[in-house]
């Protein structure tokens, strides 16, 4: 019995010692973080990420000076004013309320104003990521023009208007003299460079359009494209790429799908379970959130390939659209080759459409000078088109039309042909007016 008691005591002593050693090891031990395979959790990068300032950009500058109106698409002028604005000291933004169309036009186009014009309405909630803006009750507000009033004031402050063409609403802020001096210097330099085109105002039932009678000369462009590896998109868009099956020109994991248009090198991702039945009923706050989410979604997989600007939100489909731009001119295509479109669903993306190529190398030797008709001529053509309500035409400006160059069906080269484009009920279209003879 004594021997058994002795062995039992010895065993208990050993177990206690082992327990103490293990507890100490756990307490002192450090996990080997370096052994974690971080590659398994990295998101697939398609190409580039971009900031809000690189995507929510103006496309036109208009100067209303000495009783005349001038306009330019020149990136040098437009981008420099937009960039300088990020250093400006804006006072609190306040609402000036809704105006009549004539009051609205008179205020923003008055003598001494400089306008930055954006492709479409931008929510203040997004734009405050670019400019340091503060103000009350801006969550429901958006704008498509920034208007700097450079007229001298006794108070030493200069008015800035954030205006919305669609709703005729105006939000107002102010700047100190030193900031307005920067704008005046940029305007003077641009006029010296010869970038400005003299315009005539043409009245419609809602707003004035500013058009030129001078036919412009613009060079066409040709680019060799770089086709992107589809596996980059399958890895970025499907949660478990190992479950993805290839079915001819489509890929699916059983719940969502990528369909390829191989003729135009455009893909569409769709997740049917996320469909939102009534996107047109969304509030302004929700729309702003969806635009932000769409921008974030593309950034999450570094999906920005060429230059893409925000060109508008389609309330009927719930889609945020980002158009391709070259030399600050929008590229139009009827088959999705020049647009990234994101439709947010109930909890995640419902649809995602985009080209799976990017412009790689330009071919300067094949660039031809193209003489277009004047914008005034384009306006008359649209006015005579029975399918277009001329009072709903919001803007006419220069752009490019993208098409494939015949190269034995290989689809390696695209052409950007200069054209006039117009904004009609919030969407952008090719005017389809032929070259001037």
C-alpha positions in Angstrom: 0.0 0.0 0.0 2.9 2.3 0.9 4.4 1.7 -2.5 1.1 2.5 -4.3 0.6 5.7 -2.3 4.2 6.7 -3.1 3.7 6.2 -6.9 0.4 8.1 -6.8 2.0 11.0 -5.1 5.0 11.0 -7.5 2.6 11.0 -10.5 0.6 13.9 -9.2 3.8 15.9 -8.6 5.0 15.3 -12.2 1.6 16.4 -13.5 1.7 19.6 -11.5 5.2 20.4 -12.7 4.2 19.8 -16.4 1.1 22.0 -15.9 3.2 24.8 -14.5 5.7 24.5 -17.4 3.0 24.6 -20.0 1.2 27.5 -18.5 4.5 29.5 -18.4 5.2 28.6 -22.0 1.8 29.9 -23.1 2.1 33.1 -21.1 5.6 33.9 -22.4 5.2 32.5 -25.9 4.7 34.9 -29.0 2.9 33.7 -32.1 5.0 33.4 -35.2 3.3 36.2 -37.3 5.8 35.8 -40.1 4.4 32.3 -40.8 1.0 33.7 -41.7 0.7 33.6 -45.5 -0.5 37.2 -46.2 -0.9 36.5 -49.9 -4.0 34.6 -49.1 -5.8 37.8 -47.9 -4.5 40.3 -50.3 -7.0 41.7 -52.8 -6.3 41.3 -56.5 -5.1 44.6 -58.1 -6.3 45.1 -61.6 -4.4 48.3 -62.3 -4.5 51.5 -60.3 -6.3 53.1 -57.3 -7.4 56.8 -57.6 -8.3 59.6 -55.3 -11.6 61.4 -55.5 -9.8 64.5 -56.9 -8.6 62.3 -59.8 -12.1 61.0 -60.7 -14.6 63.8 -59.8 -13.1 66.4 -62.2 -14.3 69.4 -64.2 -14.3 69.2 -68.0 -14.8 72.8 -69.0 -13.8 76.3 -67.9 -15.9 79.4 -68.8 -14.8 83.0 -68.4 -17.4 85.8 -68.5 -15.4 88.9 -68.9 -15.7 92.4 -70.5 -19.2 91.6 -71.7 -18.0 88.4 -73.6 -18.1 84.7 -72.9 -15.1 82.4 -73.5 -14.8 78.6 -73.0 -12.0 76.1 -73.0 -11.6 72.3 -72.6 -7.8 72.8 -72.1 -6.7 70.4 -69.3 -3.9 72.9 -68.4 -6.4 75.6 -67.4 -9.2 73.4 -66.0 -7.0 71.1 -64.0 -4.8 73.9 -62.6 -7.8 75.9 -61.3 -9.3 72.7 -59.8 -5.9 71.8 -58.2 -5.4 75.3 -56.8 -8.9 75.2 -55.3 -7.7 72.4 -52.9 -5.6 75.1 -51.1 -8.3 77.7 -50.9 -9.9 78.9 -47.7 -13.7 78.6 -48.2 -16.1 80.0 -45.7 -19.1 78.0 -44.6 -21.3 76.9 -47.5 -24.9 78.1 -47.1 -28.0 77.7 -49.3 -29.2 80.6 -51.4 -32.3 78.7 -52.3 -33.9 77.8 -55.6 -34.0 80.4 -58.4 -36.0 80.9 -61.5 -34.0 79.8 -64.6 -33.4 83.3 -65.8 -32.2 84.4 -62.3 -30.0 81.4 -62.2 -28.4 82.2 -65.6 -28.0 85.8 -64.8 -26.1 85.1 -61.6 -23.7 82.4 -62.7 -22.9 84.0 -66.1 -22.6 87.6 -64.9 -19.6 89.7 -65.9 -16.5 88.9 -63.9 -17.3 85.2 -63.1 -15.1 82.2 -63.8 -16.9 78.8 -64.1 -15.6 75.3 -63.6 -18.1 72.9 -65.2 -18.4 69.3 -64.3 -19.9 66.5 -66.4 -22.8 66.0 -63.9 -24.0 66.6 -60.4 -21.5 65.8 -57.6 -22.8 65.3 -54.0 -21.2 67.7 -51.5 -20.5 64.7 -49.3 -18.0 63.4 -51.9 -16.6 66.8 -53.0 -15.7 67.6 -49.3 -13.0 64.9 -49.8 -11.4 67.2 -52.4 -12.1 70.7 -51.1 -12.3 71.7 -47.5 -15.9 72.6 -47.4 -18.2 72.8 -44.4 -21.9 73.7 -44.2 -25.2 72.7 -42.7 -27.8 70.5 -44.5 -25.5 69.7 -47.4 -26.2 65.9 -47.2 -29.1 66.3 -49.7 -27.2 68.7 -52.0 -25.2 68.4 -55.2 -23.8 70.7 -57.8 -22.2 70.7 -61.3 -20.6 74.1 -61.4 -18.3 76.1 -59.2 -18.6 79.8 -60.1 -15.9 82.2 -58.8 -17.0 85.8 -58.7 -13.9 87.9 -59.2 -15.6 91.3 -59.0 -14.0 93.6 -56.4 -15.8 93.9 -53.1 -15.5 96.4 -50.3 -15.5 93.7 -47.6 -12.4 92.0 -49.1 -14.2 88.7 -49.6 -15.2 87.2 -52.9 -18.3 85.1 -53.5 -18.2 81.5 -54.7 -21.3 79.7 -56.0 -21.9 76.0 -56.1 -24.7 75.6 -58.6 -27.0 72.9 -59.8 -28.3 73.2 -63.4 -30.9 70.5 -62.9 -32.7 72.1 -59.9 -31.7 75.8 -60.3 -30.4 75.7 -56.8 -27.4 77.8 -55.6 -25.1 77.3 -52.6 -22.8 80.2 -51.6 -19.4 80.5 -50.0 -16.6 83.1 -50.1 -12.9 83.4 -50.5 -10.2 85.9 -49.5 -8.5 88.1 -52.0 -5.3 86.1 -52.1 -7.2 83.0 -53.4 -9.1 85.0 -56.1 -5.8 86.5 -57.2 -4.7 83.0 -58.1 -7.7 82.5 -60.3 -7.2 85.9 -62.1 -3.6 85.0 -62.9 -4.6 81.6 -64.3 -7.3 83.3 -66.5 -4.8 85.8 -67.8 -2.3 83.1 -68.6 -4.9 81.0 -70.4 -6.1 83.9 -72.6 -2.5 84.6 -73.5 -2.1 80.9 -74.5 -5.0 81.2 -76.9 -6.9 78.4 -75.4 -10.2 80.3 -75.0 -12.9 80.2 -77.7 -15.3 83.1 -78.0 -19.0 82.1 -77.5 -22.4 83.4 -78.3 -25.3 82.7 -75.9 -28.3 80.8 -77.3 -31.4 80.8 -75.3 -33.5 77.7 -74.6 -36.7 77.4 -72.5 -34.6 76.5 -69.4 -31.0 77.6 -69.6 -28.6 79.4 -72.0 -26.3 77.3 -74.1 -22.9 78.9 -75.1 -21.9 78.1 -78.6 -19.2 79.1 -81.1 -19.6 79.8 -84.8 -16.0 78.8 -85.5 -15.4 75.3 -86.8 -12.6 73.7 -84.7 -9.7 71.6 -86.0 -8.8 68.6 -83.8 -6.5 65.6 -84.5 -7.9 62.1 -84.4 -5.9 59.5 -82.4 -5.1 55.8 -82.8 -4.0 53.6 -79.9 -2.7 50.1 -79.7 -4.6 48.5 -76.8 -3.5 46.2 -74.0 -6.0 43.4 -73.4 -6.3 42.5 -69.7 -6.1 39.0 -68.2 -9.7 38.0 -67.3 -8.4 35.9 -64.4 -7.6 39.2 -62.7 -11.3 40.0 -62.7 -12.4 36.6 -61.6 -10.0 36.7 -58.7 -11.2 40.2 -57.8 -14.9 39.7 -58.2 -15.6 36.2 -57.0 -15.1 35.4 -53.2 -13.8 31.8 -53.9 -12.1 31.6 -57.3 -11.6 27.9 -57.0 -15.4 27.4 -57.4 -15.6 29.4 -60.6 -16.4 27.6 -63.8 -15.7 28.8 -67.3 -18.7 28.4 -69.7 -17.7 29.7 -73.1 -17.6 33.5 -72.8 -18.8 33.5 -69.2 -17.6 32.7 -65.7 -19.8 31.8 -62.7 -19.5 30.6 -59.1 -23.1 29.5 -59.1 -24.5 32.8 -57.6 -22.9 35.5 -59.6 -21.6 35.7 -63.2 -19.2 37.5 -65.6 -20.2 37.6 -69.2 -17.8 38.7 -71.9 -18.5 40.7 -75.0 -15.4 39.5 -76.9 -16.1 41.6 -80.0 -15.8 44.8 -78.0 -13.7 43.6 -75.1 -16.3 44.5 -72.5 -17.3 42.5 -69.5 -20.4 42.6 -67.3 -20.5 41.2 -63.8 -23.9 40.5 -62.3 -25.1 39.3 -58.9 -28.9 38.7 -59.4 -29.5 38.3 -55.6 -28.5 42.0 -55.1 -31.0 43.5 -57.6 -32.7 46.6 -56.3 -36.2 46.8 -57.7 -36.9 50.5 -57.3 -33.6 52.5 -57.6 -35.5 55.6 -58.7 -37.1 56.0 -55.2 -33.7 56.4 -53.5 -33.2 59.6 -51.5 -30.4 62.1 -52.4 -28.5 60.9 -49.3 -28.8 57.3 -50.5 -27.7 58.2 -54.1 -24.7 60.0 -52.8 -23.8 56.9 -50.7 -24.2 54.7 -53.8 -21.9 56.9 -55.9 -19.4 56.8 -53.0 -19.7 53.0 -52.7 -19.3 52.6 -56.5 -16.1 54.7 -56.4 -14.8 52.7 -53.5 -15.7 49.4 -55.2 -13.5 50.1 -58.2 -10.7 51.3 -55.9 -10.9 48.1 -53.8 -9.5 46.1 -56.7 -7.5 49.0 -58.3 -9.8 48.9 -61.3 -8.9 52.3 -62.8 -7.1 51.7 -66.1 -7.1 54.8 -68.2 -8.4 58.3 -67.3 -12.0 57.9 -66.1 -14.1 60.8 -64.7 -17.4 60.6 -63.0 -20.0 61.4 -65.6 -23.3 60.9 -63.8 -25.7 58.9 -61.8 -28.6 57.3 -63.6 -31.5 57.3 -61.1 -33.6 55.0 -63.2 -31.1 52.1 -63.0 -29.1 53.2 -59.9 -25.9 53.2 -61.9 -22.9 55.4 -61.2 -21.1 56.0 -64.5 -17.4 56.9 -65.1 -16.4 57.8 -68.7 -13.0 57.5 -70.3 -11.3 60.9 -71.0 -8.4 61.7 -73.3 -6.9 65.2 -73.2 -9.8 66.2 -71.0 -12.3 65.2 -73.7 -14.9 62.6 -73.1 -14.7 59.4 -75.2 -18.1 58.2 -76.4 -18.9 54.6 -77.5 -22.2 52.9 -78.1 -21.0 49.5 -76.9 -19.6 50.1 -73.5 -15.9 50.3 -74.6 -15.3 53.7 -72.9 -17.4 53.5 -69.7 -17.2 51.9 -66.3 -20.6 51.5 -64.8 -21.4 50.3 -61.2 -24.9 49.5 -60.0 -25.0 49.1 -56.2 -27.6 46.5 -55.0 -29.2 45.9 -51.7 -26.0 45.0 -49.8 -23.3 44.7 -52.5 -22.7 45.4 -56.2 -25.5 44.2 -58.4 -23.9 45.0 -61.8 -20.5 46.0 -62.9 -19.8 46.8 -66.6 -16.4 47.9 -68.1 -13.9 47.3 -70.9 -11.2 44.7 -70.2 -8.6 46.6 -72.2 -6.7 49.9 -71.8 -5.1 52.3 -74.1 -1.4 51.3 -74.4 0.6 53.1 -77.1 -0.5 56.0 -79.3 0.4 55.9 -83.0 1.2 59.6 -83.8 2.0 59.0 -87.5 -1.7 57.9 -88.1 -3.1 61.1 -86.5 -5.2 63.1 -88.9 -6.5 66.7 -88.6 -10.3 66.7 -88.5 -12.3 69.9 -89.1 -15.6 69.7 -87.3 -18.7 71.9 -87.8 -19.2 74.7 -85.3 -21.1 74.0 -82.1 -23.7 76.5 -83.4 -24.2 74.3 -86.4 -24.5 71.2 -84.1 -27.2 73.0 -82.1 -29.2 73.7 -85.2 -29.0 70.1 -86.3 -30.2 68.9 -82.9 -33.0 71.5 -83.0 -34.2 70.1 -86.3 -34.1 66.5 -85.0 -37.7 65.5 -84.2 -36.5 62.9 -81.7 -34.8 65.5 -79.5 -36.5 68.1 -77.3 -34.0 70.9 -77.8 -35.1 72.5 -74.4 -33.7 69.4 -72.7 -30.2 69.8 -74.2 -28.0 70.9 -71.3 -24.6 71.2 -72.9 -22.7 70.8 -76.2 -18.9 70.2 -76.1 -16.1 68.5 -77.8 -15.3 64.8 -77.4 -14.1 61.6 -79.2 -16.0 58.7 -80.6 -14.2 55.3 -80.1 -14.3 52.6 -82.7 -12.1 49.6 -83.8 -9.7 49.9 -86.6 -9.8 47.1 -89.1 -6.8 44.9 -88.5 -7.9 41.5 -89.9 -10.2 41.0 -87.0 -7.5 41.0 -84.3 -9.0 43.9 -82.4 -5.7 45.5 -81.4 -6.2 49.1 -82.4 -8.8 51.7 -81.6 -9.4 55.1 -83.2 -10.6 58.2 -81.4 -12.4 60.4 -83.9 -13.1 64.0 -82.9 -16.8 64.7 -82.5 -19.4 66.9 -80.8 -21.1 65.4 -77.8 -24.1 66.7 -75.9 -25.7 66.2 -72.5 -29.4 65.4 -72.8 -31.5 64.9 -69.7 -28.5 64.1 -67.6 -26.9 61.6 -70.1 -24.1 62.1 -72.7 -24.5 61.2 -76.4 -22.6 61.6 -79.7 -24.2 64.4 -81.7 -23.6 62.5 -84.9 -23.0 65.6 -87.0 -20.6 64.9 -89.8 -17.3 66.7 -90.4 -17.3 70.1 -92.0 -16.4 70.1 -95.7 
